[in-house]
């Protein structure tokens, strides 16, 4: 038996599913979406079926049954808020011929296909005298067979399936769902059930939906810092495939989102559902995609951007391509300027670079570059803006999950989300990572997050430089500062500080660690504006 993949079109969801929903080549996908009220079940089901419909081959039919929503309201929602997910397909509603049913026709890249929206009206919601309006599972299965007489049916969604089975006991309900699954898969029709989960699951006895499905996704709200609730997604069951376990976060965005703004709660890449795998899952995904082959560091030293830093290394050694560096900066040291010089050296070498800042906005960075000749000539264009290969991102305080933080940061290093073939970043400077959770309260363990980002940068072939703040007087042992976490996590650790000399404070630096390099042990003076 071989397997096929159904791509959801939602990149983060396809990622945690190992490339998409896997199913046997002689069968189909059977998926159940479960969660409490307002968690986004209906929107996720709609996006899955609509993306499949808009990309379908000519003559295909897709069926969507909703207990709660009218076909017209679903049509308006998709057209107004989600803009058909920017596919460019021409969509029109056909003249309405049957009450509670609306047929949408799309002209997509592979031909013309139909999505039939039906409002299911179960017996429990009708008056006893309302003859001819009862809808149950058997009625839906019969209608599917009728549709198949006209055109091939590719996918069926039933939202909310539990309301169609309220009159059945547990085992009767399970039998009905299993029979539905058998009939759909026998006809190679993908099936999606949406179920309301008002109370926590009873772990002693699986629900009928859990028992009958191949893939189970649970959607929920999770309360985080400062009473903030985030949307969370978890894979509860996956019968035919490997997947990345854990709690993953997601967001829902409407029309008009800006693709060029990143690392913000409202800065999505377009309308629809956006799934952000956990940081641990992203790290595992990067390693799996690289087949555990870690890109080797370079053999030759790179230009760190400042000649004094280079003079600290002996015998033609120094930090190399893909090695990670951190500047531990005491207050008043010009770590931001050094980080910009590090990127300017990359620009001179023809690289594309990224500057990420938590303390200086874009205008401040532009003014620094304008004031310093060593930066102005490479970081700014003739019109005073940033050079094309110099990207600057200022991080505003935001309530975003760690997974979104790392996901967007890696996408920035990959060149952004622009259409076409974006040019990848070769160097990144992050200024600064001190108490990152104060700006991003949902980031609880910033040490692991930075360690994971450093590792993922290696797989993305990006040479990173980070800046962190340390207390004044650290060089003279006046604080309890412990550098061990930096010595463990980075290839190169440099300490910037001031020393008193004849009533003046002069800036110095020292190399605390540099893997595979010879360097001076003693502190060395540094002249900020050295050419």
N, C-alpha and C positions, 0 to 999 in steps of 0.2 A: 504494500500500500504506500502510495506517495501522498504528499500534502501540497495544498495550495494556500495562498495568503490572500485575505481580503484586507486591503489597505483602507483604513478609516479616513485618511486625509488629515487627521489631527496629529501633527508630528510627535508631540510628547506622548500621546497615547500609543501610537505605533511603536515608539521607542521602548516603552515599558513592556510592550507585548512582543518584543524581539523582532519587529518588522511588520506587524499586522496580526490579524486574527487568523490563526492557522486552522485548517480543516481538511479532512480526507478528500481526495479528488473525486470520490464517488458519492459525496454527501454535500453538506452545506454548513454554514455557520448558524449556531443557535445560541443567542446571547440574552442574558437577563440583566436589566438595570434596576437596582433597588436603592431606596433611600427615603428619607423623611420629606415632609412638605417643603417645597421651595428650594430643594437642593440642586435642581437643574437636570433632573431625569428626562423630562420631556424635551428640553432643548438639546440634550445630547442625543436622544433618539432621533429627533428631527434632523440634526446635522448629519448623523450617520446615514440616514436614508436619502436625504437630499443630495449629499455629495456623491453617493453611489448612483443616484438617478441622473444627475447632471453629467456624469462621466460614462453612462451606460451605452451599450451598442444599440443600433437602430432597431426600433420595434419593441423595446423592453417595457414592462409594466412594473410599477412599484405600488404597494398598497399600504396605507396608513390609517389605522382605526383608532379613534380617540373617544373616550367616554366623556371627558370633561370639556373639550374645546370644539367649537364649530369649525367646519372647513374654512369658512371665510376668515375667521380670526387667525387661524394658522397661516393662511395665505398672506394676510396683511403683515403678520409678524415677520415672516421670512423676507418679504419684499421690502418692508420699511426698515427693519433693524439690521438684517443680515445681508441684504443686497446680493442674495444667492451666492454668498461667500466669494465674491469677486471672480467668479469663473468666466464671466462674459457670455454665458449662455442666454439665449433669447427664450423667455418664459411667458406663456400666456394662459389665461384661464378659458377653458372651452365653455360654451353656453350650458347653463345648468339644466339638466333634464330630470334629475331625481332629487327629491328633498334630502337634506342632510348629506349630500355627496357633491364634491367638486373635483373636476378633472383638470390637472395642470399639465400642459404640454411644453416640453423643452426641446430646443434645437441646439444640441451640443456638438462637440468635436467629432463624435462617432455616429451622429444621426439623431433621429427624432424618437423621444421616449415619453412615457406618461407616468405621472404620480397621481394616484386616486386617493383623495382625502375623504374619509367617511366618519361621521359622528355616530358611534355605536350607542344605542340606547337600551341598556339591559332592563330586564323585566322588573328588577328591584327599584328602578327609577321611574316606572310608568304606572299609570292607573290601570286597574284590572280590566277596564273596558277599552283600553287603547289597543285594539286588535291590529295585527300586522306591523307593529313597531318593535317587537321584542327581538333583541340581538343577543346571541350567545356564541360560544365557541363553535358549535356545530353549524350555525348559520354562517359564520365567517369562513369555515372550511369549505362549505358548499359554494360560497361566492368565489373563493379562490379557484376552485375547479372550473367555475363558469368563465372566469377571466382567462384561464389557461386555454380554453377552447378558442379564444380570439388571438391572444399574444402570449409569449412566454413571461411568466411572473418571476422576477429576480429576488425580491425582498418583500417581507411582510412585517409590519410593526403593529403591535397591539398595546395601546396605552389607555387605560390602566387595566391590565388583565384581571386583577383580583376582583374588581367590581362585576366582572362577567361570571364569576364563579362563587358568589357569596352564598348561594343556596346549597352548595356542596360541602360535605364533610371532608376531613383531611385526605383520606385515601381516595375518595371520589375525585377530589380536586387534582390530586397527584396523577391519577389515571387519565383524567381529561388532558392534562398538560403533556403527559408522555405520549398520548395518542396524537396530539397536535404536533409535537416535535417529530414523531415518526412520519406523519403524513407530509410535513414540510420537507424534511430531509430526504425522504424518498423521492420527492419531485425536484430535489436540488434547489430549494428555495431558502434563502437566508431568512431566519426568523429572529425578531427582537421583541422580547416581552419587557414591559415597564411595570413595576409593582411598587405600591406605596408601602412604606415601612414606618408605621406610626410609633412603634415601640422597639426597644432593643431586641435583637434577635435571641431566640431561645436556642442556645448552643447544644441543648440535649437532643433536639429533634430538628433536622433541616426542614426548611419550608418546602412546600411542593415545588415552588419555582426553582429553589436551589437544587432540589433532587433531580429535576428534569433537564436542567440546562447544562451546556458544555462550558460556557464562560459566564462568570458572575462578577459584575462590577457594583460595588457599594459606594454611593455618594452620600456625603454628610457634611455638617458644619462642625468644626472643632474650635473650641475656645482657646485663644492664645493670650499673650500678654495684654494687659490693660483692657480686659474684657472684649478683645477683638476676636471675631469669629472668621475663620478662613474656610474656604471650600476645600474639601478633601476627597480623594478618590482612592479606593483600595480594591485590588483584585482578590476576591474571595475564593475563586475556583477557576481553573483553566485546564480542561480535560486533555486537550490535544497539543499543548505547547509549553515551552519554558517561558517564564516571565520574571520581571524584577519585582520582588516582594517589597512590602512596606507601604507607608502612607505617602501618597503623592498629592500635590496641591493643584488646583485648577482655577481658572477664572472665566468669566463670561463677558464678552465685549460686544458692543453694538456697532452700528455703522459710523464711519468717520474717524476711526482710530488712526493715529499718526504712526506710520511704520518707522519713522526716523528718530523717534524718542524712545529711550530704553530705560530699564531699571526703575520703573514707576508703576504704581498700582493701576493707573489708567493707560499705560503705554503698551498696548498690545499690538500684534503684527497684523491685525485685521479683525473683522467681525467673526463671532462664533465662540466655540469652546477652545481654551488653551490649557493644555495639561503640562505641568512642570514636574518631572520626576524628582524624587528626593535627591539630596546631594550624594548620598551613598549609592543610589541607583545610577546617577550620572557618572560617577567614578567607575562603577562596574561596567557601564556601557562603553565608556572610552577604552577601558582595558580589553573588553571583549572585541570591539571593532578593530583594535590594533593587534588582536590575537596574541596579547601579552608580549608583543615585541616593543620594547621601550625605545623610542628614538635616541640614538647616541648623542652625547654632547659633542661640540666641535673640538677639533684638535688645536686650534689657534686662538689666542686671546682676542676678544672683541674690544672695540673702542668704548670705554665707559663714559666718554664725553668730556672728562676733565683730566688734564695732564697730571695733576697731583695724585689723583687716584691711581693712575697707571704706574706712577713711580713707586708705589708701595710694593709692587710685585717684582721679583727678581728672576733672572735667568730666562727671560722671554716667556714667562708664564703669566697667567691672569685668568679672570673669569672668561669662560668660553660661551659660544653659542648654545642656547637651551639650558644654561645653568641659571639657577634662581639666586637673586641677590636681595638683601634687605638692608636698608639704611636705618639704624637706630639713632634718632635725632633728638638731642636735648633742645629745650626751648631756645629760640633765637638763631639756631643754625639753619642755613638756607637749603634745607633738604629738598624743597619744591624746585628750586633753581637747579640743583644737581640732577633731579629726576628729569627735568626738561632738557638738560644738556645730554643726558643719556639717550633720550629720544632723538635729539638733534643729530647725534652721531649716527643713528640709524638712518635718518633722512638723507644725510650726506652719502651713505652707502647705498642709496636707492631703495631702502626698505619702506614699507608702510608701517606707521606706528600709531599707538593708542595711548592717550593720557586719561586716566580715570581719577577724579578728584572728589574728596569728601569735604574739603575745606576752602577751596578757591573755585569760584564759578568761571564760566567761559570768558566773561569780560575781564576778570582779574588776570587770567592766564594770558589773554591776548595782550594786556598792558605790560605784563612781565616780559613777554617776547618782544614787544615793541621797544622797551627800554634797554634791553640787553643786545648789543650788536651780534654777539655770538649765536643768539637765538633768532634774531629778526631776519637774518639773511636766509634761513632755511625753514623756519616754522611759519612764516607769514608769506602770503602772496602779495603781488604788487598793489592790489586794491586794499590791503590792510587786513583782510580776512585770513583764516588759517589756510596753510598750504593743503593741496588736495590729498596728500598722503599723510597728513597730520590730523588725526581725529581726537577731539576733546569732548569728554562726557563728564558733566557735573552731577553728582548724586545728591538729590534732594532727600530730606527725611521721608521715609515711606514705610507703610505697613505691607510689606511683601514677604512671602515665604522664602526660606533659604534656597529652595529649589529654583524659584523664579530668578533669584539673584544670580546664581551661578549659571543657569541656562542662558539668560540674556547676556551675561558677561562673555561666555564662550561664543555666542553668536556674533557679538561685536568683534571678537578676535577673528572670526571666520569671514569678516567683511561686512557684517550687517545683513539685513533682510531684503535688501534691494533686489529688483529683478535682474536677470542676466547672470554673469559670472563675476561676482564681487572679488576684489583683490584682498587677499588675506593679510592679516597683521603679522609682522615679524617681531616687533618689540612692544611691550606694554609696561607702563609705569603706573602704579597704584599709590596715590597720595591722599590720605594715609589710612591705615587699617586700625588705628588706635580706637579702642572701644567702639567698634563698628556697630555694635548692638544699640548704642545710643541713638544712632540715626536710623537703624533698621531694627526696631524692637523685637521682631519675630526671629531674628538671628540670635539664638541662645548661646551657641558654642562657636565663637568666631575662630578659635584656634583650629578646630577641625575644618571649618569652612575654608580658611585660607590655605591649610595644608592640602585640602582636596583641590582647590583652584590651582595651586602650584603644580600638583601632579597632572591635572588635566591640561595645563598650559604646555607641559612637556609633550603630551600626545598631540596637541594642536601645533607643535613646532613654533611656539612663541617663547621668546626670551623675556622673562618678567623681572621687574625691579619693584619692590615694595618699600614704603616708608612707614615707620611706626615711631611713636613718641615715647621717650623715656624720661624719667625725672631728672632735674638739674642736679649736678654733683655726682652723677653715677660714676663718672670716671675716677673720682677721688674716694669712692667707697662710702659716700655719705647717705646712701639709700640701701634698702634691702632688695634692690633690683636683681632678679635672677635671669640671666640670658639663656638658660639651658634649653628652653623651648625653641628659641631661634636657632641655636646651634644644632639642634636635632633636625629642624624642618627646612633649613635653607643651605644651599651650597656655599654661599658667600655672605658673611655677616660683617658689616662695617658700622663703626660707632662714631658719630659726630658729636663734638663737645667743645667747650671753651676752657682755656687755661689762662691763669693770671701771669702776666709778664710785665714787670715794671709799671704797675698801676693800670695796665691795659689788659683786656681780655682778647686773646687771639684764638681763632678757630683751629681746631685740630681734628684729626681722625685717626683711627687705628683699625687694623684688620683683626677681627676676633676669630675668624675662620675663613678658609678658602680651600675647598676640596681639590687636591691634586696640584696645588700651586705653591711656589716659594714666595714668601712675603716677609716684610720687615715686622718685627714684633713691637717695636717702640712706636709711640704716637708720632705722627707727622703733621706739620703745619699744612694748611690748605688756604690758598688765596682764591676767593670766590670767582673773581673776574679774570683769572689767568686765561690767556688766549689758547 
